[in-house]
Amino acid sequence: MPDAQPIPRPNPTTAAGQVPPKPTAPPTKHQLALMIWIAVFPTITVLNLSIGPLLTEAGPVLRTFVLATIAVPIVIYGIMPPLHRVRMRLLSRRAA
C-alpha cells in the first residue's frame, strides 16, 4: 500500500483574496454583563413607557411577566447580535 499523501487544503482567503480575520475570544463575564445592561435597560425603559399604561390594572407579577415576555426576545434576537458584532469590530481594530 503506498504512503498516504496529505490532502491539499485550499488557502483560507475571502473572495477579495484577503485572509479572514482571526476569530475573537468570547466576551468576559464583565463584558457580557455590560453588553446585557446596554441591551436590557433601554428595552425595558421603552416598554414601560409604551405599554406600561396598559398594564396599570395588572398586578406586579403579571406586569413583569408581560414585559419580560416581550423584552427577552427583543434583547436576545434583536439587540445582542449587533452588540457582539460591534465588540468584535472594536477588538479587531485594537489588535491591528
SEMI-875690 format. One record per atom (N, C-alpha, C): x, y, z; chain; residue in one letter; residue number from 1. Coordinates in Angstrom, 2 decimals, padded with zeros to 5 digits, m for minus. Layout:
residues N
c1,c2,c3,c,r,k
X,Y,Z,A,a,NUM .
...
END
This chain:
residues 96
c1,c2,c3,c,r,k
000.85,m001.17,000.00,A,m,1 .
000.00,000.00,000.00,A,m,1 .
000.90,001.24,000.00,A,m,1 .
000.68,002.17,m000.94,A,p,2 .
001.55,003.34,m001.00,A,p,2 .
001.28,004.28,000.18,A,p,2 .
002.30,005.09,000.46,A,d,3 .
002.15,006.08,001.54,A,d,3 .
001.01,007.03,001.22,A,d,3 .
000.24,007.32,002.23,A,a,4 .
m000.89,008.24,002.04,A,a,4 .
m000.37,009.66,001.87,A,a,4 .
m000.85,010.30,000.86,A,q,5 .
m000.48,011.68,000.59,A,q,5 .
m001.42,012.61,001.34,A,q,5 .
m000.91,013.70,001.90,A,p,6 .
m001.82,014.63,002.58,A,p,6 .
m002.76,015.28,001.57,A,p,6 .
m003.96,015.50,002.03,A,i,7 .
m004.96,016.13,001.18,A,i,7 .
m004.67,017.62,001.12,A,i,7 .
m004.51,018.17,m000.07,A,p,8 .
m004.26,019.62,m000.15,A,p,8 .
m005.48,020.39,000.31,A,p,8 .
m005.26,021.36,001.12,A,r,9 .
m006.34,022.19,001.63,A,r,9 .
m006.28,023.55,000.94,A,r,9 .
m007.45,024.11,000.63,A,p,10 .
m007.45,025.43,m000.02,A,p,10 .
m006.96,026.50,000.94,A,p,10 .
m006.39,027.53,000.35,A,n,11 .
m005.91,028.65,001.14,A,n,11 .
m007.11,029.40,001.71,A,n,11 .
m007.15,029.65,003.03,A,p,12 .
m008.33,030.31,003.63,A,p,12 .
m008.36,031.80,003.31,A,p,12 .
m008.84,032.14,002.14,A,t,13 .
m008.93,033.55,001.76,A,t,13 .
m010.38,033.87,001.44,A,t,13 .
m010.69,035.14,001.51,A,t,14 .
m012.03,035.59,001.16,A,t,14 .
m012.11,035.79,m000.35,A,t,14 .
m013.27,036.17,m000.83,A,a,15 .
m013.45,036.38,m002.27,A,a,15 .
m012.54,037.47,m002.79,A,a,15 .
m012.20,038.44,m001.95,A,a,16 .
m011.33,039.53,m002.38,A,a,16 .
m009.86,039.14,m002.30,A,a,16 .
m009.58,037.90,m001.87,A,g,17 .
m008.20,037.44,m001.78,A,g,17 .
m007.52,037.81,m000.47,A,g,17 .
m008.26,038.31,000.48,A,q,18 .
m007.69,038.68,001.77,A,q,18 .
m007.87,037.53,002.75,A,q,18 .
m006.94,037.42,003.67,A,v,19 .
m007.05,036.41,004.71,A,v,19 .
m008.10,036.89,005.71,A,v,19 .
m009.07,036.03,006.07,A,p,20 .
m010.11,036.46,007.00,A,p,20 .
m009.51,036.74,008.38,A,p,20 .
m010.14,037.65,009.15,A,p,21 .
m009.62,037.97,010.48,A,p,21 .
m009.74,036.78,011.41,A,p,21 .
m008.85,036.74,012.40,A,k,22 .
m008.91,035.68,013.40,A,k,22 .
m010.17,035.85,014.23,A,k,22 .
m010.81,034.75,014.61,A,p,23 .
m012.00,034.89,015.46,A,p,23 .
m011.61,035.46,016.82,A,p,23 .
m012.50,036.29,017.35,A,t,24 .
m012.24,036.87,018.66,A,t,24 .
m012.70,035.91,019.75,A,t,24 .
m012.12,036.06,020.90,A,a,25 .
m012.50,035.23,022.05,A,a,25 .
m013.89,035.62,022.51,A,a,25 .
m014.58,034.70,023.18,A,p,26 .
m015.89,035.07,023.73,A,p,26 .
m015.73,036.19,024.75,A,p,26 .
m016.80,036.95,024.97,A,p,27 .
m016.69,038.05,025.93,A,p,27 .
m016.44,037.54,027.35,A,p,27 .
m015.70,038.33,028.11,A,t,28 .
m015.51,038.00,029.52,A,t,28 .
m016.85,038.22,030.23,A,t,28 .
m016.94,037.74,031.46,A,k,29 .
m018.22,037.91,032.17,A,k,29 .
m018.52,039.38,032.41,A,k,29 .
m017.49,040.21,032.56,A,h,30 .
m017.71,041.65,032.77,A,h,30 .
m018.17,042.32,031.47,A,h,30 .
m017.56,041.95,030.35,A,q,31 .
m018.00,042.49,029.06,A,q,31 .
m019.43,042.07,028.77,A,q,31 .
m019.75,040.81,029.02,A,l,32 .
m021.10,040.31,028.78,A,l,32 .
m022.11,041.01,029.68,A,l,32 .
m021.75,041.23,030.93,A,a,33 .
m022.65,041.94,031.85,A,a,33 .
m022.93,043.36,031.34,A,a,33 .
m021.89,044.04,030.86,A,l,34 .
m022.09,045.39,030.32,A,l,34 .
m022.94,045.37,029.06,A,l,34 .
m022.70,044.41,028.18,A,m,35 .
m023.49,044.29,026.96,A,m,35 .
m024.95,044.01,027.28,A,m,35 .
m025.20,043.14,028.23,A,i,36 .
m026.59,042.84,028.62,A,i,36 .
m027.25,044.08,029.21,A,i,36 .
m026.54,044.79,030.05,A,w,37 .
m027.11,046.02,030.64,A,w,37 .
m027.43,047.03,029.55,A,w,37 .
m026.51,047.20,028.59,A,i,38 .
m026.73,048.14,027.49,A,i,38 .
m027.97,047.74,026.68,A,i,38 .
m028.22,046.44,026.57,A,a,39 .
m029.38,045.97,025.81,A,a,39 .
m030.67,046.01,026.62,A,a,39 .
m030.61,045.62,027.88,A,v,40 .
m031.83,045.45,028.69,A,v,40 .
m032.39,046.77,029.18,A,v,40 .
m031.56,047.65,029.69,A,f,41 .
m032.07,048.89,030.30,A,f,41 .
m032.91,049.72,029.33,A,f,41 .
m032.41,050.05,028.13,A,p,42 .
m033.26,050.84,027.23,A,p,42 .
m034.51,050.09,026.77,A,p,42 .
m034.37,048.77,026.59,A,t,43 .
m035.53,047.99,026.14,A,t,43 .
m036.65,048.04,027.17,A,t,43 .
m036.31,047.80,028.42,A,i,44 .
m037.33,047.82,029.47,A,i,44 .
m037.88,049.23,029.67,A,i,44 .
m037.03,050.23,029.55,A,t,45 .
m037.49,051.61,029.69,A,t,45 .
m038.52,051.94,028.61,A,t,45 .
m038.20,051.60,027.36,A,v,46 .
m039.14,051.89,026.26,A,v,46 .
m040.43,051.10,026.43,A,v,46 .
m040.32,049.84,026.82,A,l,47 .
m041.53,049.03,027.02,A,l,47 .
m042.38,049.59,028.16,A,l,47 .
m041.75,049.99,029.26,A,n,48 .
m042.50,050.56,030.37,A,n,48 .
m043.22,051.84,029.95,A,n,48 .
m042.55,052.67,029.18,A,l,49 .
m043.17,053.92,028.75,A,l,49 .
m044.27,053.70,027.71,A,l,49 .
m044.10,052.68,026.87,A,s,50 .
m045.08,052.49,025.80,A,s,50 .
m046.27,051.63,026.22,A,s,50 .
m046.04,050.50,026.89,A,i,51 .
m047.17,049.65,027.26,A,i,51 .
m047.46,049.64,028.75,A,i,51 .
m046.66,050.34,029.51,A,g,52 .
m046.90,050.42,030.95,A,g,52 .
m048.28,050.92,031.31,A,g,52 .
m048.77,051.99,030.64,A,p,53 .
m050.11,052.47,030.96,A,p,53 .
m051.21,051.43,030.71,A,p,53 .
m050.99,050.52,029.77,A,l,54 .
m051.97,049.48,029.51,A,l,54 .
m051.99,048.42,030.61,A,l,54 .
m050.92,048.36,031.39,A,l,55 .
m050.79,047.32,032.42,A,l,55 .
m050.97,047.85,033.83,A,l,55 .
m051.52,049.05,033.97,A,t,56 .
m051.66,049.61,035.32,A,t,56 .
m052.62,048.80,036.18,A,t,56 .
m053.61,048.19,035.57,A,e,57 .
m054.58,047.38,036.32,A,e,57 .
m054.01,046.02,036.72,A,e,57 .
m052.98,045.56,036.01,A,a,58 .
m052.39,044.24,036.29,A,a,58 .
m051.54,044.31,037.55,A,a,58 .
m051.43,043.21,038.22,A,g,59 .
m050.56,043.13,039.39,A,g,59 .
m049.10,043.12,038.97,A,g,59 .
m048.21,043.28,039.94,A,p,60 .
m046.79,043.36,039.60,A,p,60 .
m046.23,042.09,038.95,A,p,60 .
m046.73,040.92,039.34,A,v,61 .
m046.23,039.68,038.75,A,v,61 .
m046.66,039.57,037.28,A,v,61 .
m047.92,039.85,037.00,A,l,62 .
m048.40,039.79,035.62,A,l,62 .
m047.71,040.85,034.76,A,l,62 .
m047.57,042.06,035.29,A,r,63 .
m046.90,043.14,034.57,A,r,63 .
m045.46,042.75,034.23,A,r,63 .
m044.75,042.18,035.21,A,t,64 .
m043.36,041.74,034.98,A,t,64 .
m043.32,040.62,033.95,A,t,64 .
m044.26,039.68,034.02,A,f,65 .
m044.31,038.58,033.07,A,f,65 .
m044.50,039.09,031.65,A,f,65 .
m045.42,040.01,031.47,A,v,66 .
m045.69,040.55,030.13,A,v,66 .
m044.47,041.30,029.60,A,v,66 .
m043.88,042.16,030.43,A,l,67 .
m042.71,042.93,030.00,A,l,67 .
m041.53,042.00,029.68,A,l,67 .
m041.29,041.00,030.52,A,a,68 .
m040.18,040.07,030.27,A,a,68 .
m040.42,039.24,029.01,A,a,68 .
m041.68,038.84,028.79,A,t,69 .
m042.01,038.04,027.61,A,t,69 .
m041.76,038.82,026.33,A,t,69 .
m041.95,040.11,026.37,A,i,70 .
m041.69,040.96,025.19,A,i,70 .
m040.21,041.34,025.12,A,i,70 .
m039.60,041.66,026.26,A,a,71 .
m038.23,042.18,026.27,A,a,71 .
m037.18,041.13,025.93,A,a,71 .
m037.34,039.91,026.43,A,v,72 .
m036.29,038.90,026.24,A,v,72 .
m036.03,038.60,024.77,A,v,72 .
m037.05,038.32,023.95,A,p,73 .
m036.74,038.09,022.53,A,p,73 .
m036.14,039.31,021.83,A,p,73 .
m036.60,040.50,022.20,A,i,74 .
m036.04,041.71,021.59,A,i,74 .
m034.55,041.81,021.90,A,i,74 .
m034.19,041.56,023.15,A,v,75 .
m032.79,041.66,023.56,A,v,75 .
m031.96,040.55,022.93,A,v,75 .
m032.43,039.31,023.03,A,i,76 .
m031.63,038.17,022.57,A,i,76 .
m031.47,038.14,021.06,A,i,76 .
m032.57,038.36,020.32,A,y,77 .
m032.51,038.23,018.87,A,y,77 .
m032.32,039.54,018.13,A,y,77 .
m032.64,040.66,018.77,A,g,78 .
m032.56,041.94,018.07,A,g,78 .
m031.40,042.82,018.45,A,g,78 .
m031.02,042.81,019.73,A,i,79 .
m030.01,043.76,020.20,A,i,79 .
m028.65,043.12,020.45,A,i,79 .
m028.63,041.92,021.03,A,m,80 .
m027.35,041.30,021.36,A,m,80 .
m026.49,040.94,020.15,A,m,80 .
m027.05,040.41,019.05,A,p,81 .
m026.18,040.12,017.90,A,p,81 .
m025.43,041.35,017.36,A,p,81 .
m026.10,042.50,017.17,A,p,82 .
m025.32,043.67,016.75,A,p,82 .
m024.29,044.12,017.79,A,p,82 .
m024.62,043.98,019.07,A,l,83 .
m023.63,044.33,020.10,A,l,83 .
m022.41,043.43,020.03,A,l,83 .
m022.62,042.15,019.76,A,h,84 .
m021.48,041.23,019.60,A,h,84 .
m020.64,041.62,018.39,A,h,84 .
m021.29,042.02,017.29,A,r,85 .
m020.54,042.44,016.10,A,r,85 .
m019.74,043.71,016.38,A,r,85 .
m020.33,044.65,017.11,A,v,86 .
m019.61,045.88,017.46,A,v,86 .
m018.40,045.54,018.32,A,v,86 .
m018.59,044.65,019.28,A,r,87 .
m017.48,044.23,020.14,A,r,87 .
m016.37,043.59,019.32,A,r,87 .
m016.73,042.72,018.37,A,m,88 .
m015.71,042.08,017.54,A,m,88 .
m014.96,043.10,016.70,A,m,88 .
m015.68,044.08,016.14,A,r,89 .
m015.01,045.12,015.36,A,r,89 .
m014.05,045.93,016.22,A,r,89 .
m014.49,046.28,017.42,A,l,90 .
m013.62,047.05,018.31,A,l,90 .
m012.37,046.26,018.69,A,l,90 .
m012.54,044.98,018.98,A,l,91 .
m011.39,044.17,019.35,A,l,91 .
m010.46,043.92,018.17,A,l,91 .
m011.01,043.78,016.97,A,s,92 .
m010.15,043.56,015.81,A,s,92 .
m009.37,044.83,015.46,A,s,92 .
m009.97,045.99,015.66,A,r,93 .
m009.23,047.25,015.45,A,r,93 .
m008.10,047.39,016.45,A,r,93 .
m008.38,047.02,017.69,A,r,94 .
m007.37,047.13,018.74,A,r,94 .
m006.19,046.21,018.44,A,r,94 .
m006.48,045.01,017.88,A,a,95 .
m005.42,044.04,017.60,A,a,95 .
m004.61,044.44,016.38,A,a,95 .
m005.20,045.21,015.48,A,a,96 .
m004.49,045.58,014.23,A,a,96 .
m003.50,046.70,014.44,A,a,96 .
END
